[in-house]
Amino acid sequence: MDACCLFVSTTDLRDLLERTQDLRLLESIPILQKLTENERNAVISAFTYVKFTDGDYIIRQGDAGDAFYVVKSGTVMVTRNAK
């Protein structure tokens, strides 16, 4: 008896599942909802994953606004000082 199987490594499968989660996350962000699927894939490919620990600053008021952050997991606190 012959058999034909589909194969994907566990690492590749994990990456594919994570990418699917990332696509869903981007679809939930209003400013990104009008992007096409190809554009969302390009955005995901451009992202760099960065982990922060409790107490870390992601960005501070007054810093140059030269990056776009999406919180994938965890909790962040946003504060703004009055001017």
Buried (B, 14 or more C-beta within 10 A) or exposed (E): EEEEEEEEEEEEEEEEEEEEEBBEBBEEEEEBEEBEEEEBBEBBEEEEEEEEEEEEEEEEEEEEEEEEEEEEEEEEEEEEEEE
